Amino acid sequence: SLMIGLMKTLGADFDYYIPHRQSEGYGLNAAAIEQTAASGVSLIVTVDTGISAVEEARLARELGIDLIVTDHHKPPEILPDAYALINPKKPGCPYPFKALAGVGVAFKLAHALLGRVPHEWLELAAIGTIADLMPLIGENRIIVKLGMERIRSTENAGIRALLDVSGVERSAASSGHIAFSIAPRINASGRLERADTAVICLTTENEQEAEHLAF
């Protein structure tokens, strides 16, 4: 959802793809890359996955697709041959804070590309950091603190709807509410059907659509 916001802000011609949890697994897969290539896509940017996708990266290169990996998982010994690997845990990476969530890495990419701190996506960064059970220390603590402040008066239709359906008073929302009420609802869409439902909920500007999806 954060990356969608970034691509819209950059004026990119883009689409997004979330693998089906049961039939495709979590990460890059050959069928999805082939489908992407057939549709004319020339660049794939991953979020929270891809650091171990050696074969998939090779396939993407063979099909003429540049691959940029943003991930936070521990890298394997053999890294994918991608256009760029953005992961604070990558050997030799000088970035001082290693405990970012996947959404935190995406947030940092947005920061770098825009040349400013993208405050408008702090809510999403906070939710993702809490939901991913990252240690609330260092930058994570700052992201969550600032994100929770924005959540209490958020204009994001999906977050507002999720708080309402969870019975959480917006002005009193806490990290505990995110962990035990909001995050499980977001995760449920990927486990019950497709995670696209949660993405649409978090990115729509239509209040009625957000309310329908939140339920």
C-alpha positions in Angstrom: 0.0 0.0 0.0 2.9 2.4 0.8 4.6 1.5 -2.5 1.4 2.2 -4.4 1.3 5.6 -2.8 4.9 6.2 -3.8 4.3 5.2 -7.4 1.2 7.4 -7.7 3.2 10.3 -6.3 6.0 9.7 -8.8 3.5 9.6 -11.6 4.6 6.0 -12.6 2.7 3.8 -15.0 2.4 0.8 -12.7 0.4 -2.1 -11.4 0.8 -4.3 -8.3 0.8 -8.1 -7.8 0.4 -10.0 -4.6 1.0 -13.8 -4.8 -1.8 -16.0 -3.6 -0.7 -17.3 -0.2 -1.9 -20.9 -0.8 -1.2 -21.5 -4.5 1.9 -19.3 -5.0 3.5 -18.8 -1.6 4.9 -15.5 -0.4 7.5 -14.4 -2.8 8.5 -14.0 -6.4 7.5 -17.0 -8.6 8.3 -17.9 -12.2 4.7 -17.9 -13.4 4.1 -14.4 -12.1 7.3 -13.1 -13.7 6.4 -14.6 -17.0 2.9 -13.1 -16.8 4.4 -9.8 -15.9 6.8 -9.9 -18.9 4.0 -10.8 -21.3 2.1 -7.7 -20.2 5.0 -5.5 -21.2 6.4 -4.6 -17.7 10.1 -3.6 -17.7 10.6 -3.2 -14.0 9.6 -5.1 -10.8 10.1 -3.7 -7.4 9.5 -6.2 -4.6 8.3 -5.3 -1.1 9.3 -7.5 1.9 10.5 -10.3 -0.3 13.0 -11.3 -2.9 16.4 -11.4 -1.1 16.6 -15.2 -1.7 15.0 -15.2 -5.2 18.1 -16.3 -7.1 16.3 -18.3 -9.8 13.5 -15.8 -10.2 15.9 -12.9 -10.6 17.7 -14.9 -13.3 14.4 -15.5 -15.1 13.5 -11.8 -14.8 16.9 -10.8 -16.3 16.4 -13.3 -19.2 13.0 -11.8 -19.9 14.4 -8.3 -20.0 12.9 -7.1 -16.7 14.9 -5.1 -14.2 14.4 -6.3 -10.7 14.8 -4.1 -7.6 14.5 -6.0 -4.3 13.4 -4.3 -1.1 13.5 -6.7 1.8 14.4 -7.0 5.4 14.9 -10.8 5.8 18.3 -12.3 6.5 20.1 -12.7 3.1 21.4 -16.1 2.0 25.0 -16.8 1.0 24.1 -16.5 -2.6 22.3 -13.3 -3.5 20.0 -12.7 -6.5 21.5 -10.9 -9.5 19.2 -8.0 -9.4 19.4 -4.4 -10.6 19.4 -3.3 -6.9 19.2 -5.1 -3.6 17.9 -2.8 -0.8 18.2 -4.6 2.5 19.8 -3.3 5.7 20.9 -6.8 6.6 22.8 -7.3 3.3 26.5 -8.0 3.9 28.5 -4.7 3.8 25.4 -2.5 3.9 26.5 0.6 5.9 22.9 1.5 7.0 23.2 1.7 10.8 19.7 0.4 11.8 19.2 -3.3 10.9 15.8 -4.0 12.4 13.5 -2.3 9.9 10.3 -4.1 8.9 9.6 -4.7 5.2 7.4 -1.7 5.2 10.2 0.2 6.9 12.6 -0.5 4.0 9.8 0.6 1.6 9.4 3.8 3.6 13.2 4.4 3.4 13.0 3.9 -0.4 10.2 6.5 -0.6 12.3 8.9 1.6 15.3 8.5 -0.8 13.3 8.9 -4.0 11.3 11.9 -2.8 14.2 13.6 -1.0 12.1 14.1 2.1 10.5 12.2 4.9 7.2 10.9 3.5 5.0 11.8 6.5 1.9 10.9 4.6 2.7 7.2 4.8 3.8 7.1 8.5 0.5 5.5 9.4 1.1 2.6 7.0 4.7 2.3 8.2 3.7 2.1 11.8 1.0 -0.5 11.2 3.4 -2.7 9.2 6.1 -2.4 11.8 3.8 -3.4 14.6 2.1 -6.1 12.6 5.5 -7.6 11.7 6.4 -7.8 15.4 9.6 -5.8 14.9 11.4 -4.6 18.1 10.2 -1.1 19.0 13.7 0.4 19.3 15.7 2.9 17.3 14.0 4.0 14.1 11.1 1.6 14.6 10.2 3.3 17.8 10.2 6.7 16.0 8.2 5.4 13.1 5.6 3.9 15.4 5.4 6.9 17.7 5.0 9.4 14.8 2.7 7.0 12.9 0.4 6.5 15.9 0.1 10.3 16.3 -1.1 10.5 12.7 -3.4 7.5 13.1 -5.4 9.2 15.8 -6.4 11.9 13.3 -5.9 10.0 10.1 -7.6 10.9 6.8 -6.9 7.4 5.4 -10.3 6.0 4.7 -9.3 2.4 5.2 -7.6 3.0 8.5 -10.5 5.0 9.7 -12.9 2.2 8.7 -10.7 -0.5 10.3 -10.6 1.4 13.6 -14.4 1.9 13.5 -15.2 -1.7 12.8 -12.8 -2.7 15.6 -14.6 -0.5 18.0 -11.5 1.6 18.6 -11.9 5.3 19.4 -9.6 7.0 16.9 -8.3 9.6 19.3 -7.4 6.9 21.8 -5.8 4.4 19.3 -2.7 2.7 20.6 -0.1 0.2 19.3 -1.9 -2.5 21.2 -5.1 -1.7 19.2 -3.0 -2.1 16.0 -1.4 -5.3 17.1 -4.6 -7.1 18.3 -7.4 -5.5 16.3 -6.2 -3.9 13.1 -3.3 -6.1 12.0 -5.3 -9.4 12.3 -8.0 -8.0 10.1 -5.5 -6.9 7.5 -3.8 -10.3 7.6 -7.1 -12.2 7.4 -7.7 -11.1 3.8 -4.6 -12.9 2.6 -5.5 -16.0 4.6 -9.2 -16.2 3.7 -9.1 -15.1 0.0 -6.6 -12.6 -1.4 -4.5 -9.9 0.2 -5.7 -7.5 -2.5 -8.7 -6.8 -0.4 -6.6 -5.2 2.3 -4.5 -3.3 -0.2 -7.7 -1.8 -1.8 -9.0 -0.9 1.7 -5.8 0.9 2.7 -5.4 2.8 -0.6 -9.0 3.7 -1.5 -10.2 7.3 -1.1 -13.9 6.2 -1.1 -15.3 6.0 2.4 -18.1 3.6 1.5 -15.7 1.2 -0.2 -13.4 1.3 2.8 -16.2 0.6 5.2 -17.4 -2.3 3.0 -14.0 -3.8 2.8 -13.2 -3.3 6.5 -16.1 -5.5 7.4 
